[in-house]
Amino acid sequence: MKRVGGGWSYTIVWPDGAVEEEADGYLRPYEGSGSQRTLAYSLVDHLRWRVREGLTTETVQLLDLQRYMGAVGAKVPMPWGQPWRTPPKKPYGTSALRVAATVLKGFYLHQCAEKGINPELATALSVRRLPTRADRNRALLGHTMTSVAANPLTPRGGSRRRHPKMLPDQARPELIEVVNTARDEMVVTWLSDSSLRIGGLTGLHLADLHLRENAPCGDCKSPHLHVCHRWGNPNRAAAKIKPDWETVDGVVTKGEIYRVSPAMISSYFKYMTTEYAKYATGHGMLLIQLAGPHIGEPWTADAARGMLRRAGRRAELPGRITPKAFRHQFTNDVMDASDGDPLVAKAAGNWASAQMVDEVYGHPDLHSPEFTQALKTVWGEDE
């Protein structure tokens, strides 16, 4: 549902259009956040499965929820009944399974507490475990912790991808060779030379770009851009991270700051002096549609993903080309160039945690001379 003040709200309705009251009550506290959409999409799949199984909030038990987790892709030591996610649907990945487990626990604890029903399920979901070192490090008074909340539905293992999917070799020049417009060339260049997420890139306004030295914002001396979370972008693009930002005397300040390369600036001016100057309709956003009935209007994140996917096929690159792969590749390259310094990679990529960067990207090059020499020394083959 589109809000009057801009942005979108999400709820769940029955086929006749009636609001699903239980789901709506659970989702309303997340009004105005990007999490509401994710929670709604995960919850609606479970509610459909629950209807097929003939279950309700009053009758569902922990075993039923574990069966559902198995039906969508989790490894559970039990039969989970009839197939649910049949082809072409795929089982959930690790991240989606963790989201589903969080949604199920939150939804049913909310219902049990609000209505005072199904105390057995509430007790089964309200389990606790011993704290780990990471739990203690995150807490202000971690040394005093004796237990932390746990989720019996969360699948074990696979909490973090050790080696994230990178771009194929020579992906950037191959993609630039096959793209059809200056806009698409700019998108490939900007994703390659920064760690921009696709939502942040497609949500950029011209006012966010400070592509010269010593910009008046005072946040960065070098050419840079500000990624600002805006609730009401007409193309529904929104930055994932939401640091405070403001406009002071017509100048955007704060937000997420990304340094820009000379190649990014060059591709920007090529696009602005050709396609943007010809088709833009005055909305002030950076990326625009170049064909179709809405030519000149803001370009969506889904359209950008589709462009990259098609360009990858034309270039005959292996696998699917996704915006996230550019972000992984950029961080990996920065780690290599900085001799494995996670603090540099964290700052360059606007990551939240240097520890996470080190764990995911801080691996040695298995083909480097240093790695080979270390093995030869251990094997006793060092001359």
Phi and psi in degrees as a GROMACS rama.xvg file:
@    title "Ramachandran Plot"
@    xaxis  label "Phi"
@    yaxis  label "Psi"
@TYPE xy
-79.9956  131.06  LYS-2
-84.3392  152.289  ARG-3
-62.4221  -40.9858  VAL-4
-83.0899  7.92599  GLY-5
102.525  155.523  GLY-6
86.4377  179.653  GLY-7
-133.325  149.337  TRP-8
-119.582  152.789  SER-9
-128.01  137.372  TYR-10
-145.727  -174.723  THR-11
-124.479  133.25  ILE-12
-125.097  157.631  VAL-13
-79.6596  165.386  TRP-14
-54.4219  -27.9704  PRO-15
-84.3571  1.90649  ASP-16
95.2382  -5.04736  GLY-17
-73.6055  140.479  ALA-18
-71.0551  136.421  VAL-19
-78.5576  102.272  GLU-20
-61.9503  -41.6812  GLU-21
-62.2629  -46.0304  GLU-22
-66.4552  -40.1461  ALA-23
-63.1272  -40.2566  ASP-24
-64.415  -34.2211  GLY-25
-73.1883  -35.8573  TYR-26
-82.985  -24.4  LEU-27
-59.6067  -37.7055  ARG-28
-61.6135  -16.8392  PRO-29
-94.9378  11.2541  TYR-30
-54.7769  131.305  GLU-31
88.8306  1.9155  GLY-32
-114.954  155.644  SER-33
-69.2723  -17.5179  GLY-34
-68.174  -25.3313  SER-35
-60.8459  -40.1116  GLN-36
-65.7824  -45.7659  ARG-37
-60.4798  -45.1035  THR-38
-64.2152  -40.942  LEU-39
-64.7109  -44.053  ALA-40
-66.0371  -35.9776  TYR-41
-72.4823  -40.2097  SER-42
-71.1996  -35.9593  LEU-43
-64.8003  -33.8737  VAL-44
-64.8977  -41.6122  ASP-45
-65.7203  -40.8913  HIS-46
-64.9144  -35.9564  LEU-47
-63.8665  -43.9789  ARG-48
-62.7287  -39.4203  TRP-49
-63.8717  -39.0511  ARG-50
-63.099  -43.1448  VAL-51
-62.8549  -35.1765  ARG-52
-82.7136  -5.93532  GLU-53
71.1554  32.0427  GLY-54
-106.865  158.127  LEU-55
-134.67  174.089  THR-56
-60.6308  -33.9221  THR-57
-72.1199  -27.1168  GLU-58
-108.185  -16.9539  THR-59
-68.6297  143.885  VAL-60
-125.165  169.665  GLN-61
-57.8257  -38.5931  LEU-62
-60.2444  -37.3894  LEU-63
-65.1214  -41.3117  ASP-64
-66.6483  -35.7719  LEU-65
-68.4123  -35.6741  GLN-66
-61.8236  -41.1749  ARG-67
-63.4786  -43.4707  TYR-68
-59.5699  -38.421  MET-69
-65.9812  -36.6569  GLY-70
-66.9203  -26.088  ALA-71
-100.151  1.36177  VAL-72
134.147  -8.00192  GLY-73
-76.1587  152.523  ALA-74
-88.6544  104.469  LYS-75
-124.311  138.987  VAL-76
-81.1196  62.1099  PRO-77
-164.371  156.332  MET-78
-72.5629  139.74  PRO-79
-115.549  21.5382  TRP-80
85.7266  -153.22  GLY-81
-66.5167  149.673  GLN-82
-57.7943  143.057  PRO-83
-115.046  -57.6957  TRP-84
-91.5988  83.4141  ARG-85
-87.8564  154.602  THR-86
-53.8671  143.081  PRO-87
-83.2066  2.40874  PRO-88
-67.018  143.263  LYS-89
-108.687  154.545  LYS-90
-59.9939  152.852  PRO-91
-63.063  146.583  TYR-92
-80.8955  -178.249  GLY-93
-60.2384  -45.9602  THR-94
-64.5202  -43.6353  SER-95
-64.8912  -36.1215  ALA-96
-65.3396  -38.626  LEU-97
-67.5045  -38.6261  ARG-98
-63.1689  -45.1143  VAL-99
-60.5104  -41.4506  ALA-100
-63.4917  -41.5298  ALA-101
-64.2894  -42.5842  THR-102
-63.6898  -45.9022  VAL-103
-61.9485  -45.4761  LEU-104
-63.1248  -46.78  LYS-105
-63.7913  -41.3328  GLY-106
-63.406  -48.754  PHE-107
-75.2697  -34.071  TYR-108
-65.7234  -35.639  LEU-109
-64.3169  -44.711  HIS-110
-67.7543  -42.4961  GLN-111
-65.1108  -39.2872  CYS-112
-72.6518  -38.4906  ALA-113
-72.7757  -38.8242  GLU-114
-103.504  -9.54421  LYS-115
66.3599  35.7304  GLY-116
-117.896  165.111  ILE-117
49.8758  58.4436  ASN-118
-63.584  -27.1746  PRO-119
-64.2629  -42.5651  GLU-120
-66.6101  -41.9387  LEU-121
-60.0056  -41.4068  ALA-122
-66.6839  -40.2602  THR-123
-66.493  -32.3873  ALA-124
-83.758  -19.7471  LEU-125
-93.1304  50.001  SER-126
-87.6285  162.058  VAL-127
-133.212  162.639  ARG-128
-139.192  170.145  ARG-129
-71.1674  144.107  LEU-130
-74.1605  144.91  PRO-131
-92.4228  175.168  THR-132
-62.3525  -38.6698  ARG-133
-63.2315  -38.7404  ALA-134
-60.9168  -44.0098  ASP-135
-66.7442  -37.5372  ARG-136
-66.5254  -32.9304  ASN-137
-76.819  -23.8796  ARG-138
-88.2358  148.664  ALA-139
-63.8801  -43.8654  LEU-140
-117.482  57.6473  LEU-141
-61.5719  -29.6773  GLY-142
-69.1258  -14.6992  HIS-143
-95.3024  -4.86459  THR-144
-69.7303  137.302  MET-145
-114.294  -21.1665  THR-146
-162.21  160.501  SER-147
-135.412  155.236  VAL-148
-65.2446  142.34  ALA-149
-127.434  163.699  ALA-150
-122.218  111.617  ASN-151
-67.204  -10.1264  PRO-152
-93.0799  -13.1378  LEU-153
-69.9171  127.322  THR-154
-66.5651  147.683  PRO-155
-82.8191  148.754  ARG-156
75.1269  170.824  GLY-157
64.8408  32.4377  GLY-158
-69.8996  -24.8682  SER-159
-149.787  134.256  ARG-160
-71.1361  119.229  ARG-161
-69.7473  -43.524  ARG-162
-122.036  92.1048  HIS-163
-65.1681  159.345  PRO-164
-69.9203  123.967  LYS-165
-98.9671  174.565  MET-166
-75.4078  151.898  LEU-167
-63.3541  159.253  PRO-168
-58.409  138.761  ASP-169
59.5418  29.7026  GLN-170
-65.9369  -42.0458  ALA-171
-60.6083  -55.375  ARG-172
-63.1347  -34.2237  PRO-173
-66.4898  -40.8968  GLU-174
-68.1338  -43.9024  LEU-175
-62.2062  -30.353  ILE-176
-67.9807  -29.8868  GLU-177
-106.496  -10.7207  VAL-178
-68.453  156.55  VAL-179
-102.383  -14.1809  ASN-180
-135.739  161.334  THR-181
-65.2888  -33.0874  ALA-182
-61.1254  -46.7844  ARG-183
-66.5837  -37.1881  ASP-184
-63.0195  -39.4166  GLU-185
-65.6976  -40.6448  MET-186
-61.464  -45.736  VAL-187
-61.8665  -42.1911  VAL-188
-66.2941  -45.0754  THR-189
-68.0289  -38.591  TRP-190
-68.5565  -33.6263  LEU-191
-73.4404  -35.6407  SER-192
-98.8302  11.3182  ASP-193
-152.117  178.325  SER-194
-107.897  30.0995  SER-195
-60.0384  136.4  LEU-196
-82.176  156.357  ARG-197
-67.7038  -32.8604  ILE-198
-65.6643  -40.0651  GLY-199
-67.585  -39.2524  GLY-200
-66.6004  -48.0749  LEU-201
-74.3425  -12.0983  THR-202
-94.8124  3.80269  GLY-203
-69.8522  140.508  LEU-204
-106.309  156.726  HIS-205
-58.7023  -31.6737  LEU-206
-68.1233  -16.5775  ALA-207
-80.7454  -10.2726  ASP-208
-97.0911  120.389  LEU-209
-120.161  77.1965  HIS-210
-93.6076  46.5987  LEU-211
-152.284  165.333  ARG-212
-67.9919  146.664  GLU-213
52.2174  53.1907  ASN-214
-64.055  152.022  ALA-215
-67.3466  -9.95636  PRO-216
-66.8038  -27.8968  CYS-217
75.3004  7.05519  GLY-218
-86.9134  -23.743  ASP-219
-157.491  132.076  CYS-220
-75.3418  -28.1837  LYS-221
-86.7829  162.431  SER-222
-55.1794  136.228  PRO-223
-158.472  178.642  HIS-224
-139.285  158.356  LEU-225
-112.021  121.46  HIS-226
-93.2226  115.78  VAL-227
-117.68  130.144  CYS-228
-75.5678  115.495  HIS-229
-116.602  130.865  ARG-230
-74.0884  -30.2485  TRP-231
-115.293  31.2932  GLY-232
-60.0392  135.143  ASN-233
-63.7442  -24.7685  PRO-234
-92.3585  6.30359  ASN-235
65.6327  13.4487  ARG-236
-77.7166  138.987  ALA-237
-147.277  142.492  ALA-238
-68.2073  143.612  ALA-239
-71.4515  -42.713  LYS-240
-91.1261  144.347  ILE-241
-124.142  52.9985  LYS-242
-68.358  155.655  PRO-243
-62.3943  143.619  ASP-244
-146.696  162.63  TRP-245
-158.574  164.868  GLU-246
-109.598  119.387  THR-247
-115.938  115.199  VAL-248
54.3413  40.2039  ASP-249
80.732  5.11836  GLY-250
-113.737  126.465  VAL-251
-73.0648  132.673  VAL-252
-129.906  157.708  THR-253
62.2532  -148.708  LYS-254
77.8091  -163.229  GLY-255
-87.4021  125.716  GLU-256
-105.935  129.97  ILE-257
-123.674  129.178  TYR-258
-69.5074  149.023  ARG-259
-119.701  147.436  VAL-260
-91.6306  162.036  SER-261
-56.468  -35.7244  PRO-262
-65.7382  -36.334  ALA-263
-64.169  -43.0326  MET-264
-65.4044  -42.1871  ILE-265
-62.4224  -45.3344  SER-266
-66.3776  -31.4972  SER-267
-63.2921  -48.5738  TYR-268
-68.1044  -33.4185  PHE-269
-62.2375  -42.8875  LYS-270
-69.9323  -43.665  TYR-271
-66.5522  -37.0253  MET-272
-83.3648  -5.33278  THR-273
-118.637  -84.5721  THR-274
-70.1263  -42.6102  GLU-275
-66.0342  -44.597  TYR-276
-62.227  -27.6499  ALA-277
-84.9513  -35.9005  LYS-278
-116.587  -18.3202  TYR-279
-59.1656  145.903  ALA-280
-110.447  13.4631  THR-281
90.001  15.0005  GLY-282
-83.648  -16.1407  HIS-283
87.5427  1.37627  GLY-284
-89.0055  157.31  MET-285
-77.1385  -50.805  LEU-286
-97.1183  130.752  LEU-287
-127.101  159.937  ILE-288
-75.3176  140.754  GLN-289
-112.575  4.42095  LEU-290
-156.549  166.211  ALA-291
89.7699  -178.47  GLY-292
-66.9519  -21.1129  PRO-293
-107.95  34.5109  HIS-294
-58.232  136.825  ILE-295
90.4838  -13.5202  GLY-296
-82.9994  165.123  GLU-297
-59.2935  141.496  PRO-298
-87.1463  141.175  TRP-299
-93.7497  161.811  THR-300
-64.8058  -38.3083  ALA-301
-63.5951  -37.6869  ASP-302
-65.755  -37.8167  ALA-303
-65.6209  -41.2753  ALA-304
-61.7985  -42.2192  ARG-305
-63.2303  -39.7742  GLY-306
-60.3769  -45.4185  MET-307
-65.181  -39.0359  LEU-308
-63.4039  -45.4506  ARG-309
-68.1413  -39.1356  ARG-310
-63.5012  -38.5352  ALA-311
-62.8177  -37.9149  GLY-312
-68.3592  -41.6859  ARG-313
-63.4577  -36.4381  ARG-314
-80.604  -2.59115  ALA-315
57.5084  39.7766  GLU-316
-82.8776  145.113  LEU-317
-71.7909  142.848  PRO-318
75.2789  -177.951  GLY-319
-93.7132  132.6  ARG-320
-85.7909  119.145  ILE-321
-121.786  152.544  THR-322
-58.8318  -34.7902  PRO-323
-63.5228  -32.6767  LYS-324
-62.9996  -34.3231  ALA-325
-62.7425  -42.2198  PHE-326
-64.9806  -42.3938  ARG-327
-63.2605  -44.1149  HIS-328
-63.8165  -42.1437  GLN-329
-61.1821  -46.9402  PHE-330
-64.0165  -41.1358  THR-331
-62.5507  -41.5491  ASN-332
-67.4204  -38.2689  ASP-333
-65.5041  -40.0865  VAL-334
-60.6646  -43.6597  MET-335
-64.6561  -42.0415  ASP-336
-71.7195  -24.0452  ALA-337
-100.544  17.6299  SER-338
57.5621  38.9154  ASP-339
77.0798  26.0008  GLY-340
-83.4352  107.989  ASP-341
-69.2198  -25.0183  PRO-342
-67.7124  -39.4642  LEU-343
-65.9442  -45.705  VAL-344
-64.7107  -37.2706  ALA-345
-62.2386  -47.0925  LYS-346
-68.129  -41.0769  ALA-347
-67.5245  -34.1698  ALA-348
-99.7735  2.71872  GLY-349
54.4131  41.1029  ASN-350
-83.1173  155.59  TRP-351
-79.579  -26.6545  ALA-352
-139.91  125.584  SER-353
-67.5419  -31.5983  ALA-354
-63.8541  -42.6741  GLN-355
-63.8745  -42.6548  MET-356
-59.6319  -43.2393  VAL-357
-65.5416  -41.2106  ASP-358
-67.5822  -38.1207  GLU-359
-88.0526  -42.0949  VAL-360
-108.274  -11.2413  TYR-361
-84.6452  56.8664  GLY-362
-112.517  148.425  HIS-363
-73.6617  156.561  PRO-364
-76.7308  115.933  ASP-365
-67.326  -12.3398  LEU-366
-111.89  9.07219  HIS-367
-74.9375  152.694  SER-368
-59.2326  -37.017  PRO-369
-63.9537  -41.8883  GLU-370
-65.0346  -44.0224  PHE-371
-63.3394  -42.8532  THR-372
-64.1215  -39.1513  GLN-373
-61.8838  -41.2926  ALA-374
-65.6015  -43.0213  LEU-375
-61.4189  -36.6341  LYS-376
-65.0882  -44.8119  THR-377
-65.3038  -36.8552  VAL-378
-77.5731  -5.62063  TRP-379
76.6753  23.0978  GLY-380
-103.983  6.37155  GLU-381
-71.1012  125.828  ASP-382
